[in-house]
Amino acid sequence: MIEQQNDILELARKWFDEGRKVALATVVSTWGSSPRPCGSQLVVDDKTEFFGSVSGGCVEGAVISEAQEVIHNMKPKLLEFSVSNEMAWDVGLACGGTVKIYVEPVVSEA
């Protein structure tokens, strides 16, 4: 997990340095059955290219879509998917758990 997380952060920086607009999604909380543990990450660029995983496929499409909005308006978002959430069923989170994913734009350090 650590090596892949470092790869994701390095790729986010590389894409940003290339002039791409980038967002980083991170699993910040889980409850019950969840496909990925806290700390799992997904990097997305403004052309919907992505790397990493925050859900094992269950909600990744929805997270990528939300990341596009974060990239566009530069405002972070906290997403929550659970079996009681109608959208979770639509995107396939039927595993019985809850996952919270923080999506933030990648910005310059300066």
C-alpha positions in Angstrom: 0.0 0.0 0.0 2.8 2.5 0.9 4.6 2.1 -2.3 1.4 2.6 -4.3 0.5 5.6 -2.2 3.9 7.2 -2.9 3.4 6.4 -6.6 0.0 8.2 -6.5 1.5 11.3 -4.9 4.4 11.3 -7.3 2.1 11.0 -10.2 -0.1 13.8 -8.9 2.9 16.1 -8.7 4.2 15.0 -12.2 0.8 15.7 -13.8 0.6 19.0 -12.0 4.1 20.0 -13.1 3.1 19.1 -16.7 0.3 21.8 -16.4 -2.6 19.4 -15.9 -5.3 20.3 -13.4 -5.4 17.5 -10.8 -7.5 16.3 -7.9 -6.6 13.8 -5.2 -9.2 11.6 -3.5 -8.4 10.0 -0.2 -10.5 7.5 1.9 -10.7 9.3 5.2 -13.3 7.1 7.0 -14.8 3.7 6.7 -17.4 1.8 8.7 -18.4 -1.8 8.3 -17.5 -3.6 5.1 -15.4 -1.3 2.8 -13.4 -2.3 -0.3 -10.4 0.0 0.5 -8.9 1.1 3.9 -8.4 4.6 5.2 -5.6 6.3 3.4 -6.3 4.7 0.0 -6.0 7.3 -2.8 -6.9 8.1 -6.3 -5.5 10.8 -8.5 -7.6 12.3 -11.3 -6.7 14.8 -14.0 -8.9 17.3 -15.9 -9.2 14.8 -18.8 -10.5 12.0 -16.5 -7.2 10.1 -16.6 -6.8 8.4 -13.2 -4.6 6.1 -11.1 -5.1 4.4 -7.8 -8.3 3.2 -6.1 -10.6 4.4 -3.4 -13.3 1.7 -3.7 -12.2 -1.2 -5.7 -14.5 -0.1 -8.5 -17.7 0.3 -6.5 -17.9 4.1 -6.5 -14.8 5.1 -8.5 -16.8 6.5 -11.4 -18.8 8.8 -9.1 -15.6 9.9 -7.4 -13.9 10.7 -10.7 -17.0 12.7 -11.7 -16.9 14.6 -8.5 -13.2 15.2 -8.9 -13.9 17.0 -12.2 -16.1 19.4 -10.3 -13.4 19.9 -7.6 -10.8 20.6 -10.4 -13.2 23.1 -12.0 -14.2 25.1 -9.0 -11.0 24.4 -6.8 -13.2 23.6 -3.8 -12.6 20.4 -1.9 -15.5 18.0 -1.2 -16.2 15.3 1.4 -18.2 12.5 -0.3 -20.0 9.8 1.6 -21.3 6.5 0.2 -23.2 3.9 2.1 -25.6 1.1 1.6 -28.4 3.5 2.8 -27.4 6.1 0.2 -29.5 5.8 -3.0 -26.4 6.8 -5.1 -24.4 4.1 -3.5 -26.8 1.5 -4.9 -26.6 3.2 -8.3 -22.9 3.0 -8.4 -22.6 -0.5 -6.8 -21.7 0.0 -3.1 -23.8 -2.9 -1.9 -21.0 -4.2 0.4 -22.9 -3.0 3.5 -20.4 -0.4 4.7 -19.9 3.3 4.6 -16.9 5.1 3.1 -16.1 8.8 3.3 -13.8 10.2 0.6 -12.1 13.6 0.7 -11.5 15.1 -2.8 -9.2 18.1 -3.0 -7.6 20.0 -5.8 -3.8 19.8 -6.2 -2.3 23.3 -5.9 1.1 24.9 -5.9 3.0 24.9 -2.6 4.1 28.5 -3.0 
